[in-house]
Amino acid sequence: MNQFASPPDWASQPDARTNAPDAATPPMLEVEALCRRFGAVAAVEDVGFRVARGAVTCLLGPSGCGKSTTLRMIAGIERPDSGTVRIDGRPMSGAGSFLPPERRPVGMVFQDFALFPHLDVAANVGFGLRGPARQTCDRIGELLERVGLSGHAAKYPHELSGGEQQRVALIRALAPRPCLMLMDEPFSSLDHRLRDGVRDAALDLLRETETTVLMVTHDPEEAMLMGHRIAVMRQGRLIQEGRPDQLYDRPADRGVAAFFSDLNTVEGRVSGGRVQTVLGAFPAPGLAEGSRAEVAIRPQHLLPAETGGTPARVERARYLGRDSLIETRLEPGGTAMKSRIPGLVLPAPGSLLRLAARPDSAMVFPHPGG
């Protein structure tokens, strides 16, 4: 595949991957100016975003950035110091009001699944259900069949695999048909190979039921796989929110860009609307003439060139299966570079390559030093 190919169709259509209504439809979740402090520490500061009905939004960021605290405030487990939360147009907190978790129309899936060890699978799934016994039994049976666990109703959590426990936790949260599903790192405890299959099955179920989801994750690949939109948090603040392709291709700053992959960086000065660097000239819209700038290029966009390019000496080359990782140093200046090249490409250490990046693949930011 050409790494410079056009993005998929859904990238230009905000709701193309779901049956969710368009932006004119009132959102299922509205968060405005949410704040939470623990002593002198601002865990969450002025966070606001919306989640469309039937869509999946991922709160993405490193550990300690405030994403789980934000989720807990939306669930009602944590009381915000200020700000508002509305679900399906109804105020949950703010302006002097605060509804406890049991009165909020939300389901929640935790990282450790939080299944009741003394209850069997059927009782776990039906724990939050109210109504006639017949309807409750039918709902439990329907959900167990949907996730392939019909034969496990009488088992206890300790008799299930990690993937089976995750599916039980998911359908338990879905059983009461909540307006909003909140998921806190729901797949992080699973083995890597198991995680992909369980995650895909969960996403299929959530989309089939048109469930609105807000999911916390620290894994950028997971956020891009799961989310129709991603909200990146850092140090308690929301840094950027948008579609996966927007955050990947047009990050708000170098920190957001680096969260999604390794970066090669070179510095330069703006001249004639372009940053002049050792790797060539790159467009610098919005940057002042003569100012310092930093150019960031992802490894898959820095490739050997048949003609032109910048000379670089190979330090090591490793085959990773789908592609090869080539580590080099630029001959002018000795700056370390990484290239990811599709297929088996292993140039000998010490050999000389010429590297080039397409101008439209580079991300240009103001230099942090001014």
C-alpha positions as CSV (number, residue, x, y, z in Angstrom):
1,M,0.0,0.0,0.0
2,N,1.2,3.5,-0.8
3,Q,1.7,5.2,2.5
4,F,0.9,8.5,0.9
5,A,-2.5,7.2,-0.5
6,S,-5.7,9.2,0.2
7,P,-7.4,8.5,3.5
8,P,-10.4,6.2,3.6
9,D,-13.8,7.5,2.8
10,W,-14.9,7.7,6.5
11,A,-12.1,10.2,7.1
12,S,-14.0,13.0,5.4
13,Q,-17.4,11.9,6.8
14,P,-17.6,12.4,10.5
15,D,-20.3,9.7,11.1
16,A,-19.6,7.4,8.2
17,R,-18.5,4.5,10.4
18,T,-21.7,4.5,12.5
19,N,-25.5,4.9,12.3
20,A,-25.2,7.9,14.6
21,P,-27.1,11.1,13.6
22,D,-25.2,14.1,12.2
23,A,-23.9,17.0,14.2
24,A,-27.3,18.7,14.1
25,T,-28.7,16.1,16.5
26,P,-28.3,16.9,20.2
27,P,-25.4,15.0,21.7
28,M,-25.9,12.2,24.2
29,L,-23.1,13.5,26.5
30,E,-22.2,17.1,27.1
31,V,-19.3,18.0,29.4
32,E,-18.5,21.7,30.1
33,A,-15.7,23.3,32.1
34,L,-15.2,20.3,34.3
35,C,-12.7,20.7,37.1
36,R,-11.4,18.5,39.9
37,R,-8.7,19.3,42.4
38,F,-7.0,17.2,45.0
39,G,-5.4,19.6,47.4
40,A,-3.1,21.8,45.4
41,V,-3.1,19.4,42.4
42,A,-5.5,20.1,39.5
43,A,-6.4,16.6,38.3
44,V,-8.9,17.9,35.7
45,E,-8.9,21.6,34.6
46,D,-11.6,23.1,32.4
47,V,-12.4,20.0,30.3
48,G,-15.2,20.1,27.9
49,F,-16.4,18.0,25.0
50,R,-19.5,16.3,23.5
51,V,-20.2,12.7,22.4
52,A,-22.7,12.2,19.6
53,R,-25.5,9.6,19.9
54,G,-24.4,6.2,18.8
55,A,-20.8,7.2,18.5
56,V,-17.6,6.0,20.3
57,T,-15.3,8.7,21.7
58,C,-12.0,7.8,23.3
59,L,-10.3,9.8,26.0
60,L,-6.7,9.3,25.3
61,G,-3.6,10.2,27.3
62,P,-0.8,8.9,29.5
63,S,-1.3,7.7,33.1
64,G,-2.1,10.5,35.5
65,C,-3.4,12.9,32.9
66,G,-6.9,13.0,34.4
67,K,-8.8,10.9,31.9
68,S,-10.1,8.3,34.5
69,T,-11.0,11.1,36.9
70,T,-13.0,12.7,34.1
71,L,-14.8,9.4,33.5
72,R,-15.6,9.0,37.2
73,M,-17.1,12.5,37.4
74,I,-19.3,11.7,34.4
75,A,-20.4,8.4,36.1
76,G,-21.1,10.3,39.4
77,I,-18.4,8.3,41.3
78,E,-16.4,11.5,41.8
79,R,-18.0,14.9,42.5
80,P,-16.6,17.7,40.4
81,D,-15.5,21.0,42.0
82,S,-17.1,22.8,39.1
83,G,-18.5,22.3,35.6
84,T,-21.5,20.6,34.2
85,V,-22.4,17.1,32.9
86,R,-25.5,16.5,30.9
87,I,-26.6,13.1,29.6
88,D,-29.4,12.9,27.0
89,G,-30.1,16.6,27.7
90,R,-30.6,16.0,31.4
91,P,-28.3,17.7,34.0
92,M,-26.3,15.2,36.1
93,S,-24.1,17.7,37.9
94,G,-23.6,21.4,37.9
95,A,-25.5,24.5,39.0
96,G,-26.0,23.0,42.5
97,S,-27.3,19.6,41.4
98,F,-25.6,16.3,41.6
99,L,-27.1,12.9,40.9
100,P,-25.5,9.8,42.4
101,P,-24.2,7.0,40.1
102,E,-27.3,4.8,40.6
103,R,-29.6,7.6,39.3
104,R,-27.5,8.2,36.1
105,P,-28.4,6.4,32.9
106,V,-25.0,4.9,32.4
107,G,-23.3,1.5,32.3
108,M,-19.7,1.1,33.3
109,V,-17.0,-1.4,32.4
110,F,-13.9,-1.3,34.6
111,Q,-10.3,-2.4,33.9
112,D,-10.6,-5.4,36.3
113,F,-14.2,-6.2,35.1
114,A,-15.5,-6.1,38.7
115,L,-17.6,-9.2,38.4
116,F,-19.3,-10.5,41.6
117,P,-17.3,-13.6,42.5
118,H,-20.2,-15.2,44.5
119,L,-22.7,-14.8,41.6
120,D,-22.8,-17.0,38.5
121,V,-22.7,-15.5,35.0
122,A,-26.4,-15.2,34.6
123,A,-26.8,-13.5,38.0
124,N,-23.9,-11.1,37.2
125,V,-25.5,-10.2,33.8
126,G,-28.9,-9.7,35.4
127,F,-27.7,-7.8,38.5
128,G,-28.9,-4.4,37.3
129,L,-32.1,-5.5,35.6
130,R,-35.6,-4.7,37.1
131,G,-38.9,-6.0,36.0
132,P,-40.8,-9.3,35.5
133,A,-38.6,-12.4,36.0
134,R,-39.5,-13.7,32.5
135,Q,-38.3,-10.5,30.8
136,T,-35.2,-10.5,32.9
137,C,-34.4,-14.1,31.9
138,D,-35.1,-13.4,28.2
139,R,-32.7,-10.4,28.3
140,I,-29.9,-12.4,30.0
141,G,-30.3,-15.2,27.5
142,E,-30.3,-12.8,24.5
143,L,-27.1,-11.1,25.6
144,L,-25.3,-14.4,26.5
145,E,-26.2,-15.8,23.1
146,R,-25.0,-12.6,21.4
147,V,-21.5,-12.9,22.8
148,G,-21.3,-16.7,22.5
149,L,-21.6,-17.6,26.2
150,S,-25.0,-19.3,26.2
151,G,-23.5,-22.4,27.7
152,H,-21.8,-20.5,30.6
153,A,-24.8,-19.1,32.4
154,A,-24.2,-21.3,35.5
155,K,-20.5,-20.8,35.7
156,Y,-18.8,-18.5,38.2
157,P,-16.3,-15.8,37.2
158,H,-13.2,-17.8,38.3
159,E,-14.2,-20.5,35.9
160,L,-14.0,-18.1,32.9
161,S,-11.0,-17.0,30.8
162,G,-10.0,-13.3,30.8
163,G,-11.8,-12.8,27.4
164,E,-15.0,-14.4,28.7
165,Q,-14.9,-12.3,31.9
166,Q,-14.6,-9.2,29.7
167,R,-17.6,-10.2,27.6
168,V,-19.7,-10.8,30.8
169,A,-18.7,-7.4,32.1
170,L,-19.7,-5.8,28.9
171,I,-23.1,-7.3,28.6
172,R,-23.8,-6.8,32.3
173,A,-23.3,-3.0,31.7
174,L,-25.4,-3.2,28.5
175,A,-28.3,-5.2,30.0
176,P,-30.3,-2.3,31.4
177,R,-29.9,-0.5,28.0
178,P,-28.1,2.6,29.4
179,C,-28.0,5.9,27.5
180,L,-24.3,6.0,27.8
181,M,-21.6,3.3,28.2
182,L,-18.4,4.4,30.1
183,M,-15.4,2.1,29.7
184,D,-12.2,2.5,31.7
185,E,-9.2,0.7,30.1
186,P,-11.5,-2.3,29.5
187,F,-9.1,-4.3,27.4
188,S,-5.7,-3.5,29.0
189,S,-5.6,-6.6,31.3
190,L,-6.0,-9.0,28.4
191,D,-3.2,-10.8,26.6
192,H,-2.2,-8.9,23.4
193,R,-3.4,-11.6,21.0
194,L,-6.6,-12.1,22.9
195,R,-7.2,-8.3,23.1
196,D,-7.7,-7.7,19.4
197,G,-10.4,-10.3,19.0
198,V,-12.3,-9.3,22.2
199,R,-12.0,-5.7,21.3
200,D,-13.4,-6.2,17.8
201,A,-16.3,-8.3,19.2
202,A,-17.1,-5.6,21.7
203,L,-17.1,-2.9,19.1
204,D,-19.4,-4.9,16.9
205,L,-21.8,-5.3,19.7
206,L,-21.7,-1.7,20.7
207,R,-22.3,-0.6,17.1
208,E,-25.1,-3.1,16.6
209,T,-26.9,-1.8,19.7
210,E,-26.2,1.8,18.7
211,T,-24.7,2.4,22.1
212,T,-23.0,5.7,22.9
213,V,-19.6,5.1,24.4
214,L,-16.9,7.1,26.2
215,M,-13.8,5.0,26.6
216,V,-10.6,5.8,28.5
217,T,-7.4,4.4,27.0
218,H,-3.7,5.1,27.1
219,D,-3.2,3.2,23.8
220,P,-3.2,5.4,20.7
221,E,-3.7,2.4,18.4
222,E,-6.7,1.3,20.4
223,A,-8.2,4.8,20.3
224,M,-7.8,4.9,16.5
225,L,-9.4,1.5,16.1
226,M,-12.3,2.1,18.5
227,G,-13.1,5.8,18.3
228,H,-15.1,7.8,15.9
229,R,-13.5,10.7,17.7
230,I,-10.5,11.0,20.1
231,A,-10.0,13.6,22.9
232,V,-6.4,13.8,23.9
233,M,-5.7,14.9,27.5
234,R,-2.4,16.0,29.1
235,Q,-1.8,17.2,32.6
236,G,-5.5,17.5,33.4
237,R,-6.4,19.5,30.3
238,L,-8.0,18.6,27.0
239,I,-5.4,19.4,24.3
240,Q,-7.2,18.4,21.1
241,E,-10.4,16.6,20.0
242,G,-11.4,15.3,16.6
243,R,-11.5,12.4,14.2
244,P,-8.6,9.9,14.3
245,D,-7.2,11.1,11.0
246,Q,-7.4,14.8,12.1
247,L,-5.3,14.1,15.2
248,Y,-2.8,11.9,13.4
249,D,-2.3,14.2,10.4
250,R,-2.9,17.6,11.9
251,P,-1.9,17.4,15.6
252,A,-2.3,20.5,17.7
253,D,1.3,20.3,18.9
254,R,4.4,18.2,18.9
255,G,3.2,16.3,22.1
256,V,0.0,15.1,20.4
257,A,2.0,14.1,17.3
258,A,4.5,12.1,19.4
259,F,1.8,10.3,21.3
260,F,0.7,8.5,18.1
261,S,4.2,7.4,16.9
262,D,7.9,8.0,17.0
263,L,9.0,11.2,15.4
264,N,12.1,12.4,13.5
265,T,12.7,16.1,14.2
266,V,14.9,18.7,12.5
267,E,15.1,22.4,13.1
268,G,15.2,25.3,10.8
269,R,14.1,28.9,10.1
270,V,11.2,30.2,8.1
271,S,12.1,31.8,4.8
272,G,9.6,32.6,2.1
273,G,6.8,30.8,4.0
274,R,8.9,27.6,4.2
275,V,11.1,26.0,6.9
276,Q,14.6,25.4,5.5
277,T,16.1,22.3,7.1
278,V,18.8,19.7,6.4
279,L,16.0,17.4,5.0
280,G,14.7,20.1,2.7
281,A,12.1,22.8,2.7
282,F,8.6,22.4,4.2
283,P,5.6,24.7,4.2
284,A,5.2,26.7,7.3
285,P,1.8,28.4,7.2
286,G,1.2,30.8,10.0
287,L,4.8,31.1,11.2
288,A,6.5,34.4,11.1
289,E,9.3,35.1,8.6
290,G,12.7,34.4,10.2
291,S,11.3,32.5,13.2
292,R,12.7,29.2,14.4
293,A,10.6,26.1,13.7
294,E,10.6,22.4,14.3
295,V,9.7,19.9,11.6
296,A,8.4,16.4,12.7
297,I,8.3,13.5,10.3
298,R,7.0,10.1,11.1
299,P,9.3,7.1,10.4
300,Q,7.1,5.7,7.7
301,H,7.3,9.0,5.8
302,L,11.1,9.3,5.8
303,L,12.1,6.9,3.0
304,P,15.1,6.2,0.8
305,A,15.1,8.3,-2.4
306,E,16.4,7.2,-5.8
307,T,17.5,10.7,-6.6
308,G,18.0,13.8,-4.4
309,G,17.4,13.4,-0.7
310,T,19.8,13.9,2.2
311,P,22.7,11.5,2.8
312,A,22.4,9.3,5.9
313,R,24.7,6.6,7.3
314,V,23.0,3.3,8.3
315,E,23.6,2.4,12.0
316,R,21.3,-0.7,12.2
317,A,18.5,-2.4,10.3
318,R,15.9,-4.7,11.8
319,Y,13.1,-6.7,10.2
320,L,9.8,-6.4,12.1
321,G,7.6,-8.6,9.9
322,R,5.3,-6.1,8.1
323,D,8.1,-3.7,7.7
324,S,11.8,-2.9,8.4
325,L,13.1,-0.4,10.9
326,I,16.2,1.4,9.6
327,E,18.2,3.6,12.0
328,T,20.5,6.2,10.4
329,R,22.4,9.4,11.1
330,L,22.3,12.3,8.7
331,E,25.7,13.0,7.3
332,P,25.4,16.8,7.8
333,G,25.0,17.2,11.6
334,G,24.7,13.6,12.7
335,T,21.1,13.8,13.7
336,A,19.6,10.3,14.4
337,M,16.7,9.3,12.2
338,K,14.3,6.3,12.0
339,S,12.6,5.0,8.8
340,R,10.0,2.3,8.6
341,I,10.0,0.7,5.2
342,P,7.4,-1.9,4.0
343,G,8.8,-5.4,3.5
344,L,12.3,-6.8,4.0
345,V,14.8,-4.0,3.5
346,L,18.0,-4.5,5.4
347,P,20.9,-2.2,4.2
348,A,24.2,-3.1,5.7
349,P,25.4,-1.0,8.7
350,G,27.8,1.7,7.5
351,S,26.2,1.9,4.1
352,L,24.9,5.2,2.7
353,L,21.3,6.0,2.0
354,R,19.7,9.2,0.7
355,L,16.5,10.0,2.7
356,A,13.6,12.2,1.6
357,A,10.2,13.1,2.9
358,R,7.3,14.5,1.0
359,P,6.5,18.1,2.1
360,D,2.9,17.3,2.8
361,S,3.8,14.5,5.2
362,A,5.7,16.8,7.5
363,M,4.3,18.5,10.6
364,V,5.7,22.0,11.3
365,F,5.5,23.5,14.8
366,P,6.9,26.7,16.4
367,H,10.3,26.0,18.0
368,P,9.8,25.4,21.7
369,G,12.7,27.7,22.4
370,G,11.0,30.5,20.6
